[in-house]
Amino acid sequence: MDEKLLYRIPEVAKHLSLSPSKVYELVRSGRLPSIKIDGVRRVRGRDVLAFVDLHVVAA
C-alpha cells in the first residue's frame, strides 16, 4: 500500500475492503489519521498499514 504518499478515501476503502462511508467514520472518530488538502480528505499509506497492524488479532 505504500506506493504513494497519500490516498483518497475511496482508495483506502478499496485496499481495506470497506465502504467509503466506513472509512470516513474511522477518520471522523480519529481511529484513522488523515489530512485535508483543498477540501479533499487524504490518508497516508503508512497510517493505513499502522491501522491494520493495530487490529491484528492473534488466534
PDB file of N, CA, C and O in Angstrom, chain B, residues numbered from 101:
ATOM      1  N   MET B 101       0.818  -1.194   0.000  1.00  0.00           N
ATOM      2  CA  MET B 101       0.000   0.000   0.000  1.00  0.00           C
ATOM      3  C   MET B 101       0.854   1.247   0.000  1.00  0.00           C
ATOM      4  O   MET B 101       0.335   2.317  -0.320  1.00  0.00           O
ATOM      5  N   ASP B 102       2.092   1.181   0.328  1.00  0.00           N
ATOM      6  CA  ASP B 102       2.912   2.366   0.497  1.00  0.00           C
ATOM      7  C   ASP B 102       3.541   2.849  -0.808  1.00  0.00           C
ATOM      8  O   ASP B 102       4.620   3.441  -0.782  1.00  0.00           O
ATOM      9  N   GLU B 103       2.894   2.611  -1.945  1.00  0.00           N
ATOM     10  CA  GLU B 103       3.430   3.067  -3.219  1.00  0.00           C
ATOM     11  C   GLU B 103       3.348   4.584  -3.326  1.00  0.00           C
ATOM     12  O   GLU B 103       4.288   5.221  -3.802  1.00  0.00           O
ATOM     13  N   LYS B 104       2.236   5.169  -2.891  1.00  0.00           N
ATOM     14  CA  LYS B 104       2.046   6.611  -2.915  1.00  0.00           C
ATOM     15  C   LYS B 104       2.120   7.142  -1.497  1.00  0.00           C
ATOM     16  O   LYS B 104       1.966   6.394  -0.532  1.00  0.00           O
ATOM     17  N   LEU B 105       2.355   8.425  -1.381  1.00  0.00           N
ATOM     18  CA  LEU B 105       2.402   9.042  -0.062  1.00  0.00           C
ATOM     19  C   LEU B 105       1.005   9.228   0.516  1.00  0.00           C
ATOM     20  O   LEU B 105       0.782   8.976   1.700  1.00  0.00           O
ATOM     21  N   LEU B 106       0.056   9.671  -0.324  1.00  0.00           N
ATOM     22  CA  LEU B 106      -1.299   9.952   0.135  1.00  0.00           C
ATOM     23  C   LEU B 106      -2.329   9.229  -0.725  1.00  0.00           C
ATOM     24  O   LEU B 106      -2.147   9.054  -1.929  1.00  0.00           O
ATOM     25  N   TYR B 107      -3.419   8.814  -0.074  1.00  0.00           N
ATOM     26  CA  TYR B 107      -4.504   8.119  -0.751  1.00  0.00           C
ATOM     27  C   TYR B 107      -5.817   8.820  -0.472  1.00  0.00           C
ATOM     28  O   TYR B 107      -6.019   9.353   0.620  1.00  0.00           O
ATOM     29  N   ARG B 108      -6.710   8.827  -1.446  1.00  0.00           N
ATOM     30  CA  ARG B 108      -8.066   9.329  -1.244  1.00  0.00           C
ATOM     31  C   ARG B 108      -8.868   8.267  -0.499  1.00  0.00           C
ATOM     32  O   ARG B 108      -8.504   7.091  -0.487  1.00  0.00           O
ATOM     33  N   ILE B 109      -9.955   8.696   0.117  1.00  0.00           N
ATOM     34  CA  ILE B 109     -10.794   7.791   0.906  1.00  0.00           C
ATOM     35  C   ILE B 109     -11.278   6.583   0.088  1.00  0.00           C
ATOM     36  O   ILE B 109     -11.215   5.463   0.596  1.00  0.00           O
ATOM     37  N   PRO B 110     -11.757   6.757  -1.148  1.00  0.00           N
ATOM     38  CA  PRO B 110     -12.198   5.579  -1.914  1.00  0.00           C
ATOM     39  C   PRO B 110     -11.071   4.564  -2.160  1.00  0.00           C
ATOM     40  O   PRO B 110     -11.316   3.358  -2.205  1.00  0.00           O
ATOM     41  N   GLU B 111      -9.839   5.057  -2.316  1.00  0.00           N
ATOM     42  CA  GLU B 111      -8.701   4.153  -2.494  1.00  0.00           C
ATOM     43  C   GLU B 111      -8.422   3.372  -1.214  1.00  0.00           C
ATOM     44  O   GLU B 111      -8.151   2.172  -1.253  1.00  0.00           O
ATOM     45  N   VAL B 112      -8.492   4.062  -0.085  1.00  0.00           N
ATOM     46  CA  VAL B 112      -8.292   3.401   1.216  1.00  0.00           C
ATOM     47  C   VAL B 112      -9.372   2.348   1.421  1.00  0.00           C
ATOM     48  O   VAL B 112      -9.087   1.232   1.856  1.00  0.00           O
ATOM     49  N   ALA B 113     -10.607   2.705   1.106  1.00  0.00           N
ATOM     50  CA  ALA B 113     -11.718   1.770   1.261  1.00  0.00           C
ATOM     51  C   ALA B 113     -11.487   0.514   0.434  1.00  0.00           C
ATOM     52  O   ALA B 113     -11.734  -0.597   0.904  1.00  0.00           O
ATOM     53  N   LYS B 114     -11.021   0.685  -0.781  1.00  0.00           N
ATOM     54  CA  LYS B 114     -10.760  -0.464  -1.649  1.00  0.00           C
ATOM     55  C   LYS B 114      -9.669  -1.357  -1.066  1.00  0.00           C
ATOM     56  O   LYS B 114      -9.809  -2.580  -1.056  1.00  0.00           O
ATOM     57  N   HIS B 115      -8.587  -0.755  -0.583  1.00  0.00           N
ATOM     58  CA  HIS B 115      -7.484  -1.530  -0.003  1.00  0.00           C
ATOM     59  C   HIS B 115      -7.903  -2.285   1.259  1.00  0.00           C
ATOM     60  O   HIS B 115      -7.415  -3.384   1.522  1.00  0.00           O
ATOM     61  N   LEU B 116      -8.808  -1.689   2.034  1.00  0.00           N
ATOM     62  CA  LEU B 116      -9.239  -2.316   3.290  1.00  0.00           C
ATOM     63  C   LEU B 116     -10.497  -3.172   3.130  1.00  0.00           C
ATOM     64  O   LEU B 116     -10.962  -3.778   4.095  1.00  0.00           O
ATOM     65  N   SER B 117     -11.044  -3.222   1.919  1.00  0.00           N
ATOM     66  CA  SER B 117     -12.298  -3.943   1.661  1.00  0.00           C
ATOM     67  C   SER B 117     -13.424  -3.430   2.555  1.00  0.00           C
ATOM     68  O   SER B 117     -14.186  -4.201   3.139  1.00  0.00           O
ATOM     69  N   LEU B 118     -13.502  -2.107   2.642  1.00  0.00           N
ATOM     70  CA  LEU B 118     -14.548  -1.443   3.415  1.00  0.00           C
ATOM     71  C   LEU B 118     -15.275  -0.465   2.503  1.00  0.00           C
ATOM     72  O   LEU B 118     -14.801  -0.149   1.412  1.00  0.00           O
ATOM     73  N   SER B 119     -16.415   0.004   2.953  1.00  0.00           N
ATOM     74  CA  SER B 119     -17.118   1.041   2.200  1.00  0.00           C
ATOM     75  C   SER B 119     -16.456   2.387   2.487  1.00  0.00           C
ATOM     76  O   SER B 119     -15.873   2.581   3.554  1.00  0.00           O
ATOM     77  N   PRO B 120     -16.545   3.311   1.537  1.00  0.00           N
ATOM     78  CA  PRO B 120     -16.007   4.648   1.810  1.00  0.00           C
ATOM     79  C   PRO B 120     -16.644   5.288   3.038  1.00  0.00           C
ATOM     80  O   PRO B 120     -15.964   6.002   3.776  1.00  0.00           O
ATOM     81  N   SER B 121     -17.931   5.050   3.274  1.00  0.00           N
ATOM     82  CA  SER B 121     -18.576   5.640   4.449  1.00  0.00           C
ATOM     83  C   SER B 121     -17.966   5.110   5.745  1.00  0.00           C
ATOM     84  O   SER B 121     -17.852   5.850   6.722  1.00  0.00           O
ATOM     85  N   LYS B 122     -17.575   3.840   5.761  1.00  0.00           N
ATOM     86  CA  LYS B 122     -16.918   3.278   6.946  1.00  0.00           C
ATOM     87  C   LYS B 122     -15.552   3.917   7.161  1.00  0.00           C
ATOM     88  O   LYS B 122     -15.167   4.187   8.299  1.00  0.00           O
ATOM     89  N   VAL B 123     -14.821   4.159   6.084  1.00  0.00           N
ATOM     90  CA  VAL B 123     -13.514   4.806   6.206  1.00  0.00           C
ATOM     91  C   VAL B 123     -13.692   6.237   6.714  1.00  0.00           C
ATOM     92  O   VAL B 123     -12.933   6.686   7.573  1.00  0.00           O
ATOM     93  N   TYR B 124     -14.692   6.961   6.191  1.00  0.00           N
ATOM     94  CA  TYR B 124     -14.971   8.309   6.699  1.00  0.00           C
ATOM     95  C   TYR B 124     -15.307   8.256   8.190  1.00  0.00           C
ATOM     96  O   TYR B 124     -14.902   9.140   8.945  1.00  0.00           O
ATOM     97  N   GLU B 125     -16.032   7.244   8.613  1.00  0.00           N
ATOM     98  CA  GLU B 125     -16.363   7.081  10.034  1.00  0.00           C
ATOM     99  C   GLU B 125     -15.090   6.876  10.859  1.00  0.00           C
ATOM    100  O   GLU B 125     -14.951   7.456  11.936  1.00  0.00           O
ATOM    101  N   LEU B 126     -14.169   6.062  10.364  1.00  0.00           N
ATOM    102  CA  LEU B 126     -12.903   5.834  11.062  1.00  0.00           C
ATOM    103  C   LEU B 126     -12.092   7.123  11.154  1.00  0.00           C
ATOM    104  O   LEU B 126     -11.453   7.388  12.172  1.00  0.00           O
ATOM    105  N   VAL B 127     -12.121   7.918  10.095  1.00  0.00           N
ATOM    106  CA  VAL B 127     -11.412   9.195  10.085  1.00  0.00           C
ATOM    107  C   VAL B 127     -12.055  10.159  11.074  1.00  0.00           C
ATOM    108  O   VAL B 127     -11.355  10.794  11.863  1.00  0.00           O
ATOM    109  N   ARG B 128     -13.384  10.276  11.040  1.00  0.00           N
ATOM    110  CA  ARG B 128     -14.096  11.193  11.952  1.00  0.00           C
ATOM    111  C   ARG B 128     -13.852  10.842  13.417  1.00  0.00           C
ATOM    112  O   ARG B 128     -13.744  11.725  14.268  1.00  0.00           O
ATOM    113  N   SER B 129     -13.768   9.540  13.701  1.00  0.00           N
ATOM    114  CA  SER B 129     -13.574   9.115  15.081  1.00  0.00           C
ATOM    115  C   SER B 129     -12.127   9.265  15.543  1.00  0.00           C
ATOM    116  O   SER B 129     -11.835   9.124  16.731  1.00  0.00           O
ATOM    117  N   GLY B 130     -11.216   9.550  14.603  1.00  0.00           N
ATOM    118  CA  GLY B 130      -9.809   9.692  14.955  1.00  0.00           C
ATOM    119  C   GLY B 130      -9.045   8.389  14.960  1.00  0.00           C
ATOM    120  O   GLY B 130      -7.852   8.373  15.263  1.00  0.00           O
ATOM    121  N   ARG B 131      -9.708   7.299  14.629  1.00  0.00           N
ATOM    122  CA  ARG B 131      -9.035   5.994  14.624  1.00  0.00           C
ATOM    123  C   ARG B 131      -8.126   5.817  13.423  1.00  0.00           C
ATOM    124  O   ARG B 131      -7.217   4.987  13.445  1.00  0.00           O
ATOM    125  N   LEU B 132      -8.365   6.596  12.369  1.00  0.00           N
ATOM    126  CA  LEU B 132      -7.523   6.581  11.169  1.00  0.00           C
ATOM    127  C   LEU B 132      -7.123   8.021  10.881  1.00  0.00           C
ATOM    128  O   LEU B 132      -7.962   8.817  10.461  1.00  0.00           O
ATOM    129  N   PRO B 133      -5.853   8.374  11.098  1.00  0.00           N
ATOM    130  CA  PRO B 133      -5.415   9.753  10.880  1.00  0.00           C
ATOM    131  C   PRO B 133      -5.564  10.163   9.416  1.00  0.00           C
ATOM    132  O   PRO B 133      -5.449   9.335   8.512  1.00  0.00           O
ATOM    133  N   SER B 134      -5.819  11.451   9.198  1.00  0.00           N
ATOM    134  CA  SER B 134      -5.953  11.957   7.835  1.00  0.00           C
ATOM    135  C   SER B 134      -5.566  13.432   7.797  1.00  0.00           C
ATOM    136  O   SER B 134      -5.393  14.080   8.829  1.00  0.00           O
ATOM    137  N   ILE B 135      -5.437  13.934   6.577  1.00  0.00           N
ATOM    138  CA  ILE B 135      -5.211  15.358   6.375  1.00  0.00           C
ATOM    139  C   ILE B 135      -6.200  15.838   5.319  1.00  0.00           C
ATOM    140  O   ILE B 135      -6.772  15.037   4.579  1.00  0.00           O
ATOM    141  N   LYS B 136      -6.392  17.138   5.258  1.00  0.00           N
ATOM    142  CA  LYS B 136      -7.303  17.704   4.271  1.00  0.00           C
ATOM    143  C   LYS B 136      -6.524  18.688   3.403  1.00  0.00           C
ATOM    144  O   LYS B 136      -5.888  19.612   3.911  1.00  0.00           O
ATOM    145  N   ILE B 137      -6.580  18.482   2.096  1.00  0.00           N
ATOM    146  CA  ILE B 137      -5.908  19.353   1.144  1.00  0.00           C
ATOM    147  C   ILE B 137      -6.953  19.836   0.147  1.00  0.00           C
ATOM    148  O   ILE B 137      -7.562  19.034  -0.561  1.00  0.00           O
ATOM    149  N   ASP B 138      -7.158  21.143   0.094  1.00  0.00           N
ATOM    150  CA  ASP B 138      -8.140  21.737  -0.823  1.00  0.00           C
ATOM    151  C   ASP B 138      -9.501  21.062  -0.738  1.00  0.00           C
ATOM    152  O   ASP B 138     -10.145  20.822  -1.760  1.00  0.00           O
ATOM    153  N   GLY B 139      -9.935  20.760   0.464  1.00  0.00           N
ATOM    154  CA  GLY B 139     -11.258  20.186   0.673  1.00  0.00           C
ATOM    155  C   GLY B 139     -11.345  18.688   0.439  1.00  0.00           C
ATOM    156  O   GLY B 139     -12.422  18.104   0.555  1.00  0.00           O
ATOM    157  N   VAL B 140     -10.220  18.058   0.110  1.00  0.00           N
ATOM    158  CA  VAL B 140     -10.216  16.609  -0.143  1.00  0.00           C
ATOM    159  C   VAL B 140      -9.461  15.914   0.979  1.00  0.00           C
ATOM    160  O   VAL B 140      -8.316  16.254   1.274  1.00  0.00           O
ATOM    161  N   ARG B 141     -10.108  14.945   1.594  1.00  0.00           N
ATOM    162  CA  ARG B 141      -9.518  14.190   2.690  1.00  0.00           C
ATOM    163  C   ARG B 141      -8.534  13.165   2.115  1.00  0.00           C
ATOM    164  O   ARG B 141      -8.858  12.453   1.164  1.00  0.00           O
ATOM    165  N   ARG B 142      -7.331  13.097   2.699  1.00  0.00           N
ATOM    166  CA  ARG B 142      -6.295  12.150   2.269  1.00  0.00           C
ATOM    167  C   ARG B 142      -5.773  11.391   3.483  1.00  0.00           C
ATOM    168  O   ARG B 142      -5.780  11.894   4.607  1.00  0.00           O
ATOM    169  N   VAL B 143      -5.318  10.163   3.223  1.00  0.00           N
ATOM    170  CA  VAL B 143      -4.768   9.313   4.281  1.00  0.00           C
ATOM    171  C   VAL B 143      -3.398   8.827   3.824  1.00  0.00           C
ATOM    172  O   VAL B 143      -3.231   8.392   2.685  1.00  0.00           O
ATOM    173  N   ARG B 144      -2.430   8.906   4.713  1.00  0.00           N
ATOM    174  CA  ARG B 144      -1.085   8.412   4.377  1.00  0.00           C
ATOM    175  C   ARG B 144      -1.099   6.889   4.322  1.00  0.00           C
ATOM    176  O   ARG B 144      -1.774   6.231   5.114  1.00  0.00           O
ATOM    177  N   GLY B 145      -0.346   6.342   3.377  1.00  0.00           N
ATOM    178  CA  GLY B 145      -0.253   4.890   3.249  1.00  0.00           C
ATOM    179  C   GLY B 145       0.246   4.232   4.522  1.00  0.00           C
ATOM    180  O   GLY B 145      -0.251   3.178   4.919  1.00  0.00           O
ATOM    181  N   ARG B 146       1.224   4.849   5.161  1.00  0.00           N
ATOM    182  CA  ARG B 146       1.770   4.251   6.385  1.00  0.00           C
ATOM    183  C   ARG B 146       0.751   4.256   7.517  1.00  0.00           C
ATOM    184  O   ARG B 146       0.799   3.387   8.387  1.00  0.00           O
ATOM    185  N   ASP B 147      -0.183   5.232   7.524  1.00  0.00           N
ATOM    186  CA  ASP B 147      -1.227   5.246   8.542  1.00  0.00           C
ATOM    187  C   ASP B 147      -2.238   4.125   8.318  1.00  0.00           C
ATOM    188  O   ASP B 147      -2.775   3.568   9.275  1.00  0.00           O
ATOM    189  N   VAL B 148      -2.494   3.800   7.062  1.00  0.00           N
ATOM    190  CA  VAL B 148      -3.382   2.661   6.764  1.00  0.00           C
ATOM    191  C   VAL B 148      -2.730   1.369   7.259  1.00  0.00           C
ATOM    192  O   VAL B 148      -3.385   0.541   7.892  1.00  0.00           O
ATOM    193  N   LEU B 149      -1.441   1.202   6.966  1.00  0.00           N
ATOM    194  CA  LEU B 149      -0.735  -0.007   7.420  1.00  0.00           C
ATOM    195  C   LEU B 149      -0.693  -0.082   8.941  1.00  0.00           C
ATOM    196  O   LEU B 149      -0.859  -1.162   9.508  1.00  0.00           O
ATOM    197  N   ALA B 150      -0.476   1.042   9.606  1.00  0.00           N
ATOM    198  CA  ALA B 150      -0.458   1.066  11.071  1.00  0.00           C
ATOM    199  C   ALA B 150      -1.827   0.721  11.635  1.00  0.00           C
ATOM    200  O   ALA B 150      -1.926   0.018  12.641  1.00  0.00           O
ATOM    201  N   PHE B 151      -2.879   1.206  10.997  1.00  0.00           N
ATOM    202  CA  PHE B 151      -4.242   0.899  11.426  1.00  0.00           C
ATOM    203  C   PHE B 151      -4.483  -0.612  11.363  1.00  0.00           C
ATOM    204  O   PHE B 151      -5.039  -1.197  12.293  1.00  0.00           O
ATOM    205  N   VAL B 152      -4.065  -1.231  10.274  1.00  0.00           N
ATOM    206  CA  VAL B 152      -4.237  -2.680  10.125  1.00  0.00           C
ATOM    207  C   VAL B 152      -3.426  -3.415  11.188  1.00  0.00           C
ATOM    208  O   VAL B 152      -3.922  -4.353  11.811  1.00  0.00           O
ATOM    209  N   ASP B 153      -2.179  -2.992  11.395  1.00  0.00           N
ATOM    210  CA  ASP B 153      -1.336  -3.652  12.399  1.00  0.00           C
ATOM    211  C   ASP B 153      -1.937  -3.585  13.794  1.00  0.00           C
ATOM    212  O   ASP B 153      -1.798  -4.523  14.580  1.00  0.00           O
ATOM    213  N   LEU B 154      -2.609  -2.475  14.105  1.00  0.00           N
ATOM    214  CA  LEU B 154      -3.228  -2.335  15.421  1.00  0.00           C
ATOM    215  C   LEU B 154      -4.423  -3.255  15.628  1.00  0.00           C
ATOM    216  O   LEU B 154      -4.816  -3.527  16.763  1.00  0.00           O
ATOM    217  N   HIS B 155      -4.993  -3.726  14.542  1.00  0.00           N
ATOM    218  CA  HIS B 155      -6.209  -4.522  14.634  1.00  0.00           C
ATOM    219  C   HIS B 155      -5.997  -6.009  14.339  1.00  0.00           C
ATOM    220  O   HIS B 155      -6.957  -6.754  14.143  1.00  0.00           O
ATOM    221  N   VAL B 156      -4.743  -6.425  14.310  1.00  0.00           N
ATOM    222  CA  VAL B 156      -4.451  -7.848  14.120  1.00  0.00           C
ATOM    223  C   VAL B 156      -4.776  -8.585  15.408  1.00  0.00           C
ATOM    224  O   VAL B 156      -4.358  -8.181  16.493  1.00  0.00           O
ATOM    225  N   VAL B 157      -5.523  -9.665  15.277  1.00  0.00           N
ATOM    226  CA  VAL B 157      -5.918 -10.463  16.426  1.00  0.00           C
ATOM    227  C   VAL B 157      -5.219 -11.822  16.346  1.00  0.00           C
ATOM    228  O   VAL B 157      -5.338 -12.530  15.346  1.00  0.00           O
ATOM    229  N   ALA B 158      -4.499 -12.175  17.392  1.00  0.00           N
ATOM    230  CA  ALA B 158      -3.823 -13.474  17.428  1.00  0.00           C
ATOM    231  C   ALA B 158      -4.860 -14.564  17.625  1.00  0.00           C
ATOM    232  O   ALA B 158      -5.803 -14.415  18.403  1.00  0.00           O
ATOM    233  N   ALA B 159      -4.671 -15.652  16.912  1.00  0.00           N
ATOM    234  CA  ALA B 159      -5.613 -16.768  17.008  1.00  0.00           C
ATOM    235  C   ALA B 159      -5.391 -17.599  18.248  1.00  0.00           C
ATOM    236  O   ALA B 159      -6.105 -18.576  18.473  1.00  0.00           O
TER     237      ALA B 159
END
